[in-house]
């Protein structure tokens, strides 16, 4: 902040080998080009494949906690044009941008060089509220002049490659970049908020891939078997993970918790309390929460829970027969002190029942095990 004027100063964050520069101002990241660039992007304004752009940007539209982003024009592209021209001082006809509710102060910038090219990823991200798995049930069908509000949470990626790529390689770089983002989410076990699956992204993710059309280095492949693809994967994975940590604290440490492993299956504190209250009167809610906090990160419980969740996933994917998954699941529950004969008996699903029935049934027995551990850890019988 400029103390004399009270205005935020333009901050230069990074300079690429090509001379392109990254600046942060007006709640935006702007990459200004120093020469001719090929660009492939998903932005609503001037998206697609372009060779005439002078800049790209990522804009934080978040007006504050609990307040939704609002468009300043009657369409999304026109809104982005206004942001470009009025807020950022750019030529709206020769730039493209992405929008998010993530803070630009939480950007991750990761760069790697291999011999004659450099790959740099700039990522902002939030996934905990709007994570989804590709193929999850959607909430709306696009029609002219109709929009539908969605939960906040977006991973935006600006991928800069200091080499000249063929048009096909530029498109392949976007595919590799998307795979890297999804791999990062898989390794973090980020949950979908629309199904029982692990998230592959959010429903509003954006991406812009830039290459240097003036470079003497000309590359025609960005797949996983070539070094460019490898370096895109490494750079983007690292940047996605750091951006999610900076924005929302998502990390292996945060995920080391039975609820982070199982809430996509409906295992939440509220669900456990509802079942506890129906069967026992030993705790007030506050004491119940305290008892739960004491066990939710226990090493043995988290490890066995992780294995149990993977059994549920493989049942969901059709990789294990439900009755065989339950047979293995019972062994895990027994190692955690669960005794089948002491549990309220539920009729075991038939081998012909749909997998949803088995998954819900296995989840219910998992919650009984957790309730039993809470009772034992607190001396309540």
C-alpha positions as a Python dict, from the first residue, in 0.01 Angstrom:
ca = {
    (1, 'X'): (0, 0, 0),
    (2, 'X'): (133, 344, -95),
    (3, 'X'): (103, 541, 231),
    (4, 'X'): (85, 878, 55),
    (5, 'X'): (-182, 798, -201),
    (6, 'X'): (-356, 516, -14),
    (7, 'X'): (-352, 310, -333),
    (8, 'X'): (-205, -34, -383),
    (9, 'X'): (117, -29, -579),
    (10, 'X'): (188, -246, -880),
    (11, 'X'): (422, -523, -768),
    (12, 'X'): (649, -707, -1007),
    (13, 'X'): (653, -1069, -889),
    (14, 'X'): (848, -1253, -1154),
    (15, 'X'): (1029, -1224, -1487),
    (16, 'X'): (1046, -1509, -1736),
    (17, 'X'): (1357, -1587, -1943),
    (18, 'X'): (1168, -1452, -2246),
    (19, 'X'): (1137, -1109, -2084),
    (20, 'X'): (766, -1149, -2003),
    (21, 'X'): (678, -1010, -1659),
    (22, 'X'): (427, -1100, -1389),
    (23, 'X'): (272, -812, -1197),
    (24, 'X'): (21, -814, -912),
    (25, 'X'): (-220, -524, -876),
    (26, 'X'): (-593, -458, -844),
    (27, 'X'): (-647, -807, -699),
    (28, 'X'): (-506, -956, -1018),
    (29, 'X'): (-200, -1128, -1160),
    (30, 'X'): (-106, -998, -1502),
    (31, 'X'): (151, -1148, -1739),
    (32, 'X'): (264, -881, -1985),
    (33, 'X'): (422, -1019, -2302),
    (34, 'X'): (754, -887, -2432),
    (35, 'X'): (698, -1030, -2780),
    (36, 'X'): (485, -1261, -2991),
    (37, 'X'): (323, -1546, -2799),
    (38, 'X'): (96, -1838, -2880),
    (39, 'X'): (-184, -1871, -2626),
    (40, 'X'): (-443, -2142, -2564),
    (41, 'X'): (-689, -2062, -2289),
    (42, 'X'): (-1030, -2124, -2138),
    (43, 'X'): (-1100, -1759, -2057),
    (44, 'X'): (-1446, -1625, -2145),
    (45, 'X'): (-1295, -1322, -2320),
    (46, 'X'): (-1072, -1403, -2618),
    (47, 'X'): (-1037, -1766, -2515),
    (48, 'X'): (-927, -2049, -2741),
    (49, 'X'): (-615, -2034, -2959),
    (50, 'X'): (-473, -1685, -3015),
    (51, 'X'): (-153, -1534, -3152),
    (52, 'X'): (-242, -1165, -3117),
    (53, 'X'): (-261, -1124, -2740),
    (54, 'X'): (-43, -885, -2540),
    (55, 'X'): (-128, -1003, -2189),
    (56, 'X'): (-317, -1259, -1981),
    (57, 'X'): (-453, -1222, -1629),
    (58, 'X'): (-605, -1401, -1330),
    (59, 'X'): (-852, -1188, -1133),
    (60, 'X'): (-980, -1225, -776),
    (61, 'X'): (-1348, -1126, -780),
    (62, 'X'): (-1408, -1198, -411),
    (63, 'X'): (-1569, -887, -253),
    (64, 'X'): (-1536, -1024, 101),
    (65, 'X'): (-1637, -1310, 332),
    (66, 'X'): (-1993, -1426, 277),
    (67, 'X'): (-2048, -1199, -24),
    (68, 'X'): (-2086, -1355, -367),
    (69, 'X'): (-1907, -1231, -677),
    (70, 'X'): (-2126, -1017, -901),
    (71, 'X'): (-2086, -943, -1271),
    (72, 'X'): (-2040, -582, -1375),
    (73, 'X'): (-2196, -647, -1716),
    (74, 'X'): (-2479, -855, -1857),
    (75, 'X'): (-2247, -1134, -1975),
    (76, 'X'): (-1935, -1300, -1838),
    (77, 'X'): (-1715, -1204, -2140),
    (78, 'X'): (-1823, -840, -2117),
    (79, 'X'): (-1753, -842, -1743),
    (80, 'X'): (-1399, -967, -1806),
    (81, 'X'): (-1349, -702, -2075),
    (82, 'X'): (-1443, -435, -1820),
    (83, 'X'): (-1201, -578, -1565),
    (84, 'X'): (-925, -579, -1827),
    (85, 'X'): (-983, -225, -1947),
    (86, 'X'): (-1104, -38, -1639),
    (87, 'X'): (-926, -219, -1356),
    (88, 'X'): (-607, -341, -1519),
    (89, 'X'): (-548, -87, -1795),
    (90, 'X'): (-518, -355, -2063),
    (91, 'X'): (-637, -360, -2423),
    (92, 'X'): (-951, -572, -2382),
    (93, 'X'): (-935, -692, -2744),
    (94, 'X'): (-584, -830, -2701),
    (95, 'X'): (-588, -1006, -2365),
    (96, 'X'): (-764, -1297, -2201),
    (97, 'X'): (-828, -1372, -1836),
    (98, 'X'): (-962, -1604, -1570),
    (99, 'X'): (-1169, -1526, -1261),
    (100, 'X'): (-1161, -1680, -914),
    (101, 'X'): (-1244, -1612, -550),
    (102, 'X'): (-892, -1713, -443),
    (103, 'X'): (-652, -1442, -331),
    (104, 'X'): (-368, -1346, -564),
    (105, 'X'): (-149, -1316, -255),
    (106, 'X'): (-172, -1695, -226),
    (107, 'X'): (-34, -1763, -573),
    (108, 'X'): (226, -2036, -612),
    (109, 'X'): (494, -1973, -874),
    (110, 'X'): (704, -2277, -962),
    (111, 'X'): (964, -2292, -1238),
    (112, 'X'): (1187, -2569, -1374),
    (113, 'X'): (1450, -2559, -1650),
    (114, 'X'): (1567, -2847, -1867),
    (115, 'X'): (1849, -2782, -2113),
    (116, 'X'): (1689, -2549, -2369),
    (117, 'X'): (1342, -2477, -2225),
    (118, 'X'): (1185, -2348, -1903),
    (119, 'X'): (839, -2430, -1768),
    (120, 'X'): (671, -2200, -1515),
    (121, 'X'): (333, -2252, -1348),
    (122, 'X'): (140, -1981, -1166),
    (123, 'X'): (-149, -2131, -971),
    (124, 'X'): (-420, -2001, -741),
    (125, 'X'): (-662, -2248, -594),
    (126, 'X'): (-937, -2350, -356),
    (127, 'X'): (-1103, -2690, -372),
    (128, 'X'): (-1252, -2770, -32),
    (129, 'X'): (-1597, -2624, -109),
    (130, 'X'): (-1635, -2692, -479),
    (131, 'X'): (-1433, -3003, -555),
    (132, 'X'): (-1593, -3238, -802),
    (133, 'X'): (-1514, -3560, -982),
    (134, 'X'): (-1554, -3563, -1357),
    (135, 'X'): (-1892, -3720, -1437),
    (136, 'X'): (-2056, -3612, -1110),
    (137, 'X'): (-2422, -3506, -1140),
    (138, 'X'): (-2438, -3151, -1275),
    (139, 'X'): (-2670, -2878, -1149),
    (140, 'X'): (-2762, -2693, -1468),
    (141, 'X'): (-2772, -2702, -1848),
    (142, 'X'): (-2642, -2395, -2030),
    (143, 'X'): (-2899, -2193, -2219),
    (144, 'X'): (-2875, -1844, -2362),
    (145, 'X'): (-2902, -1567, -2102),
    (146, 'X'): (-2942, -1814, -1815),
    (147, 'X'): (-2682, -1860, -1543),
    (148, 'X'): (-2672, -2069, -1229),
    (149, 'X'): (-2487, -1990, -906),
    (150, 'X'): (-2220, -2238, -798),
    (151, 'X'): (-2013, -2278, -484),
    (152, 'X'): (-1689, -2080, -465),
    (153, 'X'): (-1372, -2275, -532),
    (154, 'X'): (-1153, -2264, -840),
    (155, 'X'): (-808, -2378, -948),
    (156, 'X'): (-669, -2140, -1209),
    (157, 'X'): (-342, -2221, -1384),
    (158, 'X'): (-126, -1993, -1598),
    (159, 'X'): (134, -2218, -1763),
    (160, 'X'): (425, -2041, -1933),
    (161, 'X'): (665, -2235, -2157),
    (162, 'X'): (977, -2057, -2279),
    (163, 'X'): (995, -2246, -2609),
    (164, 'X'): (802, -2236, -2935),
    (165, 'X'): (543, -2514, -2954),
    (166, 'X'): (347, -2643, -3248),
    (167, 'X'): (-28, -2587, -3221),
    (168, 'X'): (-79, -2956, -3145),
    (169, 'X'): (190, -2953, -2876),
    (170, 'X'): (29, -2647, -2718),
    (171, 'X'): (-300, -2838, -2694),
    (172, 'X'): (-117, -3143, -2559),
    (173, 'X'): (49, -2922, -2297),
    (174, 'X'): (-298, -2829, -2173),
    (175, 'X'): (-390, -3198, -2147),
    (176, 'X'): (-70, -3275, -1953),
    (177, 'X'): (-128, -2974, -1729),
    (178, 'X'): (-481, -3095, -1652),
    (179, 'X'): (-351, -3443, -1570),
    (180, 'X'): (-96, -3289, -1333),
    (181, 'X'): (-366, -3091, -1153),
    (182, 'X'): (-577, -3403, -1113),
    (183, 'X'): (-277, -3604, -989),
    (184, 'X'): (-211, -3339, -723),
    (185, 'X'): (-572, -3360, -603),
    (186, 'X'): (-559, -3739, -598),
    (187, 'X'): (-241, -3736, -390),
    (188, 'X'): (-409, -3497, -145),
    (189, 'X'): (-729, -3709, -139),
    (190, 'X'): (-930, -3394, -201),
    (191, 'X'): (-1299, -3491, -183),
    (192, 'X'): (-1575, -3427, -432),
    (193, 'X'): (-1861, -3227, -283),
    (194, 'X'): (-2106, -3376, -531),
    (195, 'X'): (-2041, -3750, -497),
    (196, 'X'): (-1846, -4006, -293),
    (197, 'X'): (-1546, -3970, -524),
    (198, 'X'): (-1204, -3809, -501),
    (199, 'X'): (-1206, -3471, -676),
    (200, 'X'): (-1047, -3430, -1018),
    (201, 'X'): (-1092, -3052, -1014),
    (202, 'X'): (-1362, -2797, -947),
    (203, 'X'): (-1649, -2710, -1177),
    (204, 'X'): (-1503, -2367, -1251),
    (205, 'X'): (-1132, -2437, -1309),
    (206, 'X'): (-951, -2232, -1572),
    (207, 'X'): (-625, -2262, -1761),
    (208, 'X'): (-413, -2053, -1995),
    (209, 'X'): (-107, -2201, -2167),
    (210, 'X'): (148, -1963, -2319),
    (211, 'X'): (452, -2040, -2534),
    (212, 'X'): (719, -1818, -2686),
    (213, 'X'): (659, -1795, -3061),
    (214, 'X'): (992, -1612, -3103),
    (215, 'X'): (1204, -1885, -2942),
    (216, 'X'): (1461, -2075, -3150),
    (217, 'X'): (1362, -2390, -2960),
    (218, 'X'): (1075, -2559, -3145),
    (219, 'X'): (897, -2850, -2975),
    (220, 'X'): (620, -3068, -3115),
    (221, 'X'): (533, -3294, -2820),
    (222, 'X'): (422, -3225, -2464),
    (223, 'X'): (311, -3574, -2365),
    (224, 'X'): (434, -3780, -2071),
    (225, 'X'): (709, -3956, -2270),
    (226, 'X'): (900, -3637, -2349),
    (227, 'X'): (1091, -3406, -2115),
    (228, 'X'): (856, -3114, -2174),
    (229, 'X'): (562, -3323, -2054),
    (230, 'X'): (759, -3446, -1753),
    (231, 'X'): (850, -3091, -1652),
    (232, 'X'): (497, -2963, -1702),
    (233, 'X'): (376, -3242, -1473),
    (234, 'X'): (633, -3177, -1201),
    (235, 'X'): (592, -2801, -1206),
    (236, 'X'): (212, -2795, -1209),
    (237, 'X'): (174, -3063, -940),
    (238, 'X'): (402, -2871, -705),
    (239, 'X'): (230, -2539, -775),
    (240, 'X'): (-122, -2680, -731),
    (241, 'X'): (-35, -2834, -396),
    (242, 'X'): (130, -2519, -265),
    (243, 'X'): (-153, -2294, -387),
    (244, 'X'): (-415, -2509, -213),
    (245, 'X'): (-211, -2502, 106),
    (246, 'X'): (-162, -2124, 95),
    (247, 'X'): (-530, -2055, 25),
    (248, 'X'): (-703, -2304, 254),
    (249, 'X'): (-445, -2509, 443),
    (250, 'X'): (-509, -2825, 241),
    (251, 'X'): (-208, -3051, 295),
    (252, 'X'): (-113, -3404, 402),
    (253, 'X'): (-114, -3281, 763),
    (254, 'X'): (-465, -3137, 729),
    (255, 'X'): (-588, -3458, 567),
    (256, 'X'): (-445, -3674, 848),
    (257, 'X'): (-788, -3699, 1008),
    (258, 'X'): (-1058, -3965, 989),
    (259, 'X'): (-1319, -3710, 882),
    (260, 'X'): (-1106, -3582, 594),
    (261, 'X'): (-1075, -3943, 477),
    (262, 'X'): (-1442, -4036, 524),
    (263, 'X'): (-1666, -3730, 503),
    (264, 'X'): (-1732, -3792, 131),
    (265, 'X'): (-1905, -4113, 243),
    (266, 'X'): (-2123, -3922, 488),
    (267, 'X'): (-1910, -3972, 801),
    (268, 'X'): (-1927, -3636, 979),
    (269, 'X'): (-1938, -3523, 1339),
    (270, 'X'): (-2307, -3439, 1300),
    (271, 'X'): (-2384, -3786, 1163),
    (272, 'X'): (-2197, -3951, 1451),
    (273, 'X'): (-2368, -3732, 1711),
    (274, 'X'): (-2710, -3816, 1569),
    (275, 'X'): (-2640, -4188, 1608),
    (276, 'X'): (-2483, -4145, 1951),
    (277, 'X'): (-2776, -3941, 2080),
    (278, 'X'): (-3025, -4205, 1965),
    (279, 'X'): (-2853, -4483, 2162),
    (280, 'X'): (-2676, -4321, 2457),
    (281, 'X'): (-2715, -4030, 2695),
    (282, 'X'): (-2369, -4026, 2849),
    (283, 'X'): (-2242, -3705, 2688),
    (284, 'X'): (-2342, -3351, 2625),
    (285, 'X'): (-2259, -3241, 2269),
    (286, 'X'): (-1956, -3040, 2385),
    (287, 'X'): (-1809, -3338, 2569),
    (288, 'X'): (-1882, -3561, 2270),
    (289, 'X'): (-1691, -3322, 2044),
    (290, 'X'): (-1399, -3316, 2287),
    (291, 'X'): (-1387, -3695, 2295),
    (292, 'X'): (-1400, -3708, 1917),
    (293, 'X'): (-1114, -3460, 1886),
    (294, 'X'): (-899, -3684, 2104),
    (295, 'X'): (-922, -3977, 1864),
    (296, 'X'): (-972, -3831, 1516),
    (297, 'X'): (-598, -3808, 1446),
    (298, 'X'): (-483, -4125, 1621),
    (299, 'X'): (-226, -4298, 1402),
    (300, 'X'): (-384, -4641, 1410),
    (301, 'X'): (-732, -4505, 1344),
    (302, 'X'): (-623, -4283, 1053),
    (303, 'X'): (-420, -4560, 888),
    (304, 'X'): (-694, -4823, 912),
    (305, 'X'): (-955, -4568, 806),
    (306, 'X'): (-750, -4490, 495),
    (307, 'X'): (-749, -4858, 402),
    (308, 'X'): (-1122, -4885, 471),
    (309, 'X'): (-1194, -4582, 250),
    (310, 'X'): (-997, -4742, -32),
    (311, 'X'): (-1209, -5056, -2),
    (312, 'X'): (-1515, -4836, -43),
    (313, 'X'): (-1359, -4663, -344),
    (314, 'X'): (-1274, -4991, -513),
    (315, 'X'): (-1627, -5112, -449),
    (316, 'X'): (-1755, -4791, -608),
    (317, 'X'): (-1531, -4841, -911),
    (318, 'X'): (-1633, -5203, -957),
    (319, 'X'): (-1281, -5327, -884),
    (320, 'X'): (-1393, -5537, -585),
    (321, 'X'): (-1708, -5739, -532),
    (322, 'X'): (-1901, -5577, -246),
    (323, 'X'): (-1916, -5888, -28),
    (324, 'X'): (-1541, -5942, -66),
    (325, 'X'): (-1473, -5579, 24),
    (326, 'X'): (-1686, -5617, 336),
    (327, 'X'): (-1500, -5933, 435),
    (328, 'X'): (-1173, -5735, 427),
    (329, 'X'): (-1340, -5435, 590),
    (330, 'X'): (-1450, -5642, 890),
    (331, 'X'): (-1088, -5738, 952),
    (332, 'X'): (-988, -5371, 961),
    (333, 'X'): (-1272, -5285, 1199),
    (334, 'X'): (-1179, -5572, 1431),
    (335, 'X'): (-823, -5440, 1453),
    (336, 'X'): (-977, -5117, 1581),
    (337, 'X'): (-1167, -5293, 1859),
    (338, 'X'): (-1495, -5349, 1679),
    (339, 'X'): (-1683, -5659, 1791),
    (340, 'X'): (-1955, -5763, 1553),
    (341, 'X'): (-2159, -5956, 1809),
    (342, 'X'): (-2187, -5647, 2032),
    (343, 'X'): (-2313, -5421, 1753),
    (344, 'X'): (-2675, -5351, 1666),
    (345, 'X'): (-2745, -5609, 1400),
    (346, 'X'): (-2839, -5501, 1052),
    (347, 'X'): (-2932, -5743, 779),
    (348, 'X'): (-2631, -5797, 558),
    (349, 'X'): (-2698, -5701, 197),
    (350, 'X'): (-2725, -5979, -54),
    (351, 'X'): (-2447, -6037, -304),
    (352, 'X'): (-2692, -5931, -574),
    (353, 'X'): (-2769, -5594, -410),
    (354, 'X'): (-2641, -5280, -581),
    (355, 'X'): (-2306, -5145, -466),
    (356, 'X'): (-2469, -4832, -317),
    (357, 'X'): (-2644, -5051, -61),
    (358, 'X'): (-2317, -5217, 36),
    (359, 'X'): (-2126, -4890, 60),
    (360, 'X'): (-2389, -4733, 285),
    (361, 'X'): (-2401, -5048, 497),
    (362, 'X'): (-2020, -5060, 536),
    (363, 'X'): (-2019, -4689, 621),
    (364, 'X'): (-2278, -4744, 894),
    (365, 'X'): (-2066, -5013, 1059),
    (366, 'X'): (-1760, -4787, 1038),
    (367, 'X'): (-1948, -4519, 1232),
    (368, 'X'): (-2046, -4775, 1495),
    (369, 'X'): (-1677, -4857, 1538),
    (370, 'X'): (-1591, -4488, 1586),
    (371, 'X'): (-1869, -4445, 1842),
    (372, 'X'): (-1737, -4747, 2029),
    (373, 'X'): (-1387, -4597, 2040),
    (374, 'X'): (-1524, -4267, 2169),
    (375, 'X'): (-1705, -4449, 2449),
    (376, 'X'): (-1400, -4657, 2542),
    (377, 'X'): (-1158, -4363, 2531),
    (378, 'X'): (-1380, -4166, 2768),
    (379, 'X'): (-1461, -4449, 3006),
    (380, 'X'): (-1831, -4432, 2922),
    (381, 'X'): (-1996, -4773, 2912),
}
